[in-house]
Every structure is written in structure tokens, then in C-alpha cells.
Amino acid sequence: MRNVERLCLAHFWVAFGAFLAAAVLGTWQMWVRSPLGADVGTPGQYFMSVTAHGVAMAYVLTTFFIMGFGYFVAVTALARPLPGKAWAWFAFWMSIVGVIMTTVPIATGTASVLFTFYPPLTGSPWFYIGLVLVVVGSWIWCVLMIVAMAAWKRENAGRPVPLAMFATVANAIMWLWTTVGVAAELLFQVIPAALGLTQTIDVGLARTLFSWTLHAIVYFWLLPAYIAFYTMAPRAAGGRLYSDTMGRLTFILFLIYSLPVGMHHLLMDPEHGNGTKFIQVLLTAFVSAPTLLTIAPGQLHLESTEVVVAIQLAVPRMVQPQNVPLDFRHARAGWRLRAVTSRSLAATDRNPARMGACGSGRRAVAALGARGVRHRHRLLFCRRS
């Protein structure tokens, strides 16, 4: 970790500094739009603030945090030094230069175009050039993540890549693939128009290229949260993810569905046919599959933790039960969870031998006090056989 400690912290400081600035700007915007601050500021200042807020949240916070997080994962999960550390610092400082180049036009009011790239609305060319540098810096990070995993595979032939690094590389490949859209839009359409080199611009094509990247930005910062929940949270609880295979499948599906899904922002655009729009809606619905893979069976095999949380599952009459008291009894480490219905639980109480490996009476009961519950499920703590 000491190999990249300063590198990670440098990225995190920039990321959270951008977040702090964005939070202040967001608070000011709410004040301006409220009756109390109706006379505060000018429209130009408001849109300047909205642009700075969007750029800080969507590009600066996202990119710098994920780059720092990726370097941390590469060193800790693979247990080896980060290759190309000098390139990592080069990408960091290139991105810093890009942020400065982007901030100056925003502060001077020459780039109040929000964080989206929708011509014919254009701002200062330096605004776009600065964001291109940030994207190029993130591409260097993507390459370093792939190189780090490849080097580990050469030294550990036949062994599966740790899930955290597997997911980080999937995120890097996704970002490389999806940022092609916004890079092509900026380099070949928006920047030439902002410099006055071209007098016309294909608005429909520009919107299509930006949508290629637009929704992928969400997955770019969402996947590190998945990595933390799938690998770091279980380890902190003393357990593990219920299925390493399902975890890998989740990130593969995110990688597949992330490319076209952003085009659902173009459902009202006339340059796309109804057939294409239907496919985009279908693919958007498929994005739920990776999440449901882990939410549906979502349990952890707790192996060494002293704290066990039992959740009662109920099937109410379309009403969410409220005021659910939980009564935890005989919770012990080294026991696994098995869900049973109240009918099978009653049969077990009459015949303890039917409990098998679960022992006699060791259960965590979550009693529901809400009305409208037709079926109750209880969770037994069963010793691993």
C-alpha cells in the first residue's frame, strides 16, 4: 500500500475538494430558487453555478475518486506494487491541468453550458479541451489497471483474479469503450465549432455520441460502490460474498449493457427510429439483471463474526409492514442462515429431529407486529455441515 499511498490520497483530496465546492454551490442554488433567496444573484451567476456544480460532481469527483480507488484496489487485492507509477502521476497532473483549464472559463462566465455537451449551445474551447485532458488522464488509469492485472496473471497462471481487481478492470474497459462517444463529439464537432473552424454542426449526431457516454458515467462511479459492497464489506463483517461467480457475472453484465443504455435519453429525438428506441428501452430494462443477481439471494455466509442480523421476510397484502420488532435469540458465529416458513417451523418444533444440522431450537426469530401479513418466514441459524 505504501507504494501508492500518496498517489491515492492525492486523488482523494482533489475528489473530495470538488465535492465540497459542489455541495456549497448546490446549497446556494437551492437558496436562490427558494422564496427567501428569490432576489439573490443574477441568471448568469445561477447558470455559472449550475455548470460548476455539474462538472465537479459528474467529472472531477467521479474521475479522481475512481482513479485513486482503483490504485488502492490494484495494490491491496493483487498484493504487488503498482506498475507504471510514474504514468499514474503523469495522468494525475494532466487531469489537474485539465480541471484548471475547465474552471477558468466557468468562473469567467464563458462556459455556462451545464455539464452536458449539447450543441448548438457551446462555450469556450478551453472548457472542452480541459475536459478532454481529464478524460485522457482517466484513459491512462484504465491502461494501468489492465497492465496490473495482466502482470499478476503472468505470475499466477491458473489462478482466478481477485474479484475486486476483476471488477476494477471491467470498469476500466467499460470506461475506455464508452468514452469514445464523448471524445469523438468533442474532438470532431464541438471543439472545432467553438474555435470557429466550422460553421455547421450535426446536432443529432452530437447528441447520439454524448448519450453513448452519458449513462456510462453513472456506472463508472457506481461500480466502485459494488466493489466495496461485494468484497470489502463482507471481509469487514468476517464473511464472504455468497457466490464469487455471481459477483463476476454481475460485472460482466454491467460491461455488456453499459454501452448502448445511455441512448434511452434520446427517445424523443427524431433522428432515431422507433425500432432503435424499442431496443434501447429493452436494454435499459436489462440493466436491472446485474443488481438482482445479488439482491435476490442476497445473503452472506457469516463465518467468524459475532454480530448476526436476522431479517424476517413477509408477504403482506401489498402493504409495507411498519414498526417491525426484531427479537434475536441464540445468535452465534459459525452458523449459517436457512429460511423456513411458519408451517415447516411448526412441524420442526413438533419433531426436533427434522431440524437435521440445525440443532434444537437455535433460531433467530423476527416477529412481525403489523397487520395484513399472511405468511411469516423465519430464519434459522444452522451449523455448517
Secondary structure, DSSP 8 states (H G I E B T S, - for coil): -TTTHHHHHHHHHHHHHHHHHHHHHHHHHHHHHSGGGTTSS-HHHHHHHHHHHHHIIIIIIHHHHHHHHHHHHHHHHHTS--TTHHHHHHHHHHHHHHHHHHHHHHHTTS--S-SS--TT----HHHHHHHHHHHHHHHHHHHHHHHHHHHHHHHSTTS---HHHHHHHHHHHHHHHHHHHHHHHIIIIIHHHHTTS-S---HHHHHHHHHHHHHHHHHHHHHHHHHIIIIIHHHHTTEE-S-HHHHHHHHHHHHHHTTTGGGGGGTT-TTS-HHHHHHHHHHHHHTHHHHHHHHSS---EESS-S-------EEESS----S---B--S--TTEEEEEEEHHHHHHHHH-GGGGGGG-SS-EEB-----TTEEEEEEEEEEE--
